[in-house]
Structure formats: structure tokens, C-alpha cells
Amino acid sequence: MFKSLLYYRYKTALILLSAVTAITSIFMITSLSGGIVSMYSNMLKTDGDIILTQKGVADTFFSDVNRTLMDKIKPIKGVKEVSAVIVGAGAIGTLPIAGIYGVSTNRYPLYHLTYGNYPKKCSEVMIGEKINSILGEPKQIKIFNKPFNVTGVFKSKIGFENGGVVIPIESASAIFHKSSSFLLLSLDNLEQSTEVISSIKTISNQVDVKKTTDFIDNYNQFKIIKVSGAVIASISFFMGFLAIVSIMSIVINDRRYEFGIQRAMGISKVKIILSVMMEVVTLILIAFILAYIISYYLLEFLEHIDKFQGYLSGEIDLYLALIVLGGSIVMSIVGAFIPAFIASKVDPIILINQGE
């Protein structure tokens, strides 16, 4: 059944290349866009069951929440700990831009030190392993032209943090002219979240209070990233399979003589069409495996390039793999069925004459 794939090896190679390219593109685009969302989500979820942001502000980068609320929130029943975070970006040393995270001291233990100590003064900073490597293990760095002594190097699974710097929130507040971007609350019991949220709302009407999981699910920036990635990946995917359909039409046209002989031998139209579709599905399965392997190692390679500072990260989850596999098989079957069905309906004598 698969002899024709070897006989038309150049066209088979083109189909395989088109399929691998299309599947790899959707793996890469979707995984990288999903990786951005996942990293920021993990940063928010780390020791944060509830998040407080400025009311009416859609982006945490522009949010400004007064840190004095921390003292009012701590006594609320069910609140285990309250921490403050400022997220920003700017020039650091020779790097034109990198992540800058101002955090309250109670968040320091979340950063695993591989060297040195946590900052104790406003003029001190700890830096991620990625940025430490890029800058050549500096003892001092400049953030917006202000010098900071490097007291420690930390390692984080979150690319944003591993490619950035962490400074005392007081220093970040002076740089970005805000009290905090958001407050994160950890609770004794997550089931108490509704009561805690209600209590906080009575304290201040200037903040939005949500469970961190709810905030992540409804964060507009995440939605934009996901939709944009899906649109770009889909366009690339369909363009790739459009090429497959075109090549399939050419291959089937070249095989008219073969189909004519099969029809003359009494082989049914259904069997001929199924044979063609089986060949294409086999090619797509091979392409899927190759694309998965290529994407896996390419994602690993990009993640460890120092130039990207750990910001490019992603993984291919089972759901994405199954969706891509299913979509690839459906499109390949449709692409093979239409030209094969048309050819199978033509009189076998005509097919034989056309193929001579």
C-alpha cells in the first residue's frame, strides 16, 4: 500500500516537510505564548491565594496599591501572611531592558540563593542566574543609573525572575514612584477566601480583591497573548496544510494511471480512497512525531540561550499535542479525500489513457 510513497519520494518528502513545518510552528508559537502566561501566573500564585490590585486598572504594571493596607489586612481572621510586590522593567548595566522586582522582605525566602545573601539595605540587590551570567558575575550594577551592590545570586524556575533582579520594595518604590503593584495574601485555609475578600472590601474601596486563580483566568493581558498566539499559529498551520492539499492533488493526478488499473482489476472506489487516506495519515503521524521531537529540543535550546534572559520558555502539554494531532489528521484526510474521490469517479479507461 505504501509503495507509491517511495515511488513518488520527492513529492512525499515535500508533503512530509510541509506537515513538519506546519505542526512545529503551531507547537512553538502556542508553547511560547503559553509559557509567558504560565511564568507570570506562577509568580502570582507563589505564596498568594488572594491578590489585591488597584481598582479600575487592567494591568499590574500600572497598578498602585498602598502598602499601608498590609497592616490593616494582617489582623483579619484567616490571613496567614501579606506580601507586597512591584513589577517593572528597565535598563540594567549593559542590558537595554530586564525585569525588576521590588518585594517585601517576607518574600525573600521564595528565591533560592545559590550564592551570597539576601539584600539588607536599600542599596543592595540580588540577581537571577541568567542575568548574572550575562553580566559576568558583577559585584555592582546600575538600575536607571543608580548603583546597587550585588549581595546574592538566586535561581528561579520562573524565567521572568531568573532573568531579572530583585530589590527591596522601598528601592523599587522610589524608582517607579508607586507603593506597590499588588499585594499577595496567603491564607490558613483557602476555603476562607470568600470571608477574607469581604473583610478587605470593607477596609478599602480603592482596590480590586480576587482569588489569584480567578484573577489569572480573567486577566486581559493573558487573554490577548493567548488569542494572538492562537491566531498566528492557526494561520501558519492552515498555510502549511494548504500546501499539503496542493501537493496531494498533484500526486493523485500523477497516479491516475495506477487508479485506472486498480479500477479495471475490480478494486472498489472505497478501497482506493481508503488506501490513499491511509498513506497520508501515515505521513502525518510521522510528521507529528518529528515535529514534536524538533519542537521539544528547540524549546529546550531557546530556554538556555543567555541572550533571551530566560524569557523564552514553554512546554508541549498533552492537551495541545492531542489537539494538534487530531487537527492534522482531519485536515490531511480532507486534503486527500477530495482529489482521490474525484479521480475514483472517472471511468477507468479514461484514467488509464490519461496516465499513459
Stockholm file with secondary structure:
# STOCKHOLM 1.0

chainA/1-356         MFKSLLYYRYKTALILLSAVTAITSIFMITSLSGGIVSMYSNMLKTDGDIILTQKGVADTFFSDVNRTLMDKIKPIKGVKEVSAVIVGAGAIGTLPIAGIYGVSTNRYPLYHLTYGNYPKKCSEVMIGEKINSILGEPKQIKIFNKPFNVTGVFKSKIGFENGGVVIPIESASAIFHKSSSFLLLSLDNLEQSTEVISSIKTISNQVDVKKTTDFIDNYNQFKIIKVSGAVIASISFFMGFLAIVSIMSIVINDRRYEFGIQRAMGISKVKIILSVMMEVVTLILIAFILAYIISYYLLEFLEHIDKFQGYLSGEIDLYLALIVLGGSIVMSIVGAFIPAFIASKVDPIILINQGE
#=GR chainA/1-356 SS CCHHHHHTHHHHHHHHHHHHHHHHHHHHHHHHHHHHHHHHHHHHHTTCSEEEEETTCCCTTTCCCCTTHHHHHTTSTTEEEEEEEEEEEEEETTEEEEEEEEECGGGGGGSEEEEECCCCSTTEEEEEHHHHHHTTSCSEEEETTEEEEEEEEEECSSHHHHTEEEEEHHHHHHHHTSSCSEEEEEESCGGGHHHHHHHHHHHCSSEEEEEHHHHHHHCHHHHHHHHHHHHHHHHHHHHHHHHHHHHHHHHHHHTHHHHHHHHHTTCCHHHHHHHHHHHHHHHHHHHHHHHHHHHHHHHHHHHTCGGGTTCCCCCCCHHHHHHHHHHHHHHHHHHHHHHHHHHHHSCHHHHHHHHC
#=GC SS_cons         CCHHHHHTHHHHHHHHHHHHHHHHHHHHHHHHHHHHHHHHHHHHHTTCSEEEEETTCCCTTTCCCCTTHHHHHTTSTTEEEEEEEEEEEEEETTEEEEEEEEECGGGGGGSEEEEECCCCSTTEEEEEHHHHHHTTSCSEEEETTEEEEEEEEEECSSHHHHTEEEEEHHHHHHHHTSSCSEEEEEESCGGGHHHHHHHHHHHCSSEEEEEHHHHHHHCHHHHHHHHHHHHHHHHHHHHHHHHHHHHHHHHHHHTHHHHHHHHHTTCCHHHHHHHHHHHHHHHHHHHHHHHHHHHHHHHHHHHTCGGGTTCCCCCCCHHHHHHHHHHHHHHHHHHHHHHHHHHHHSCHHHHHHHHC
//
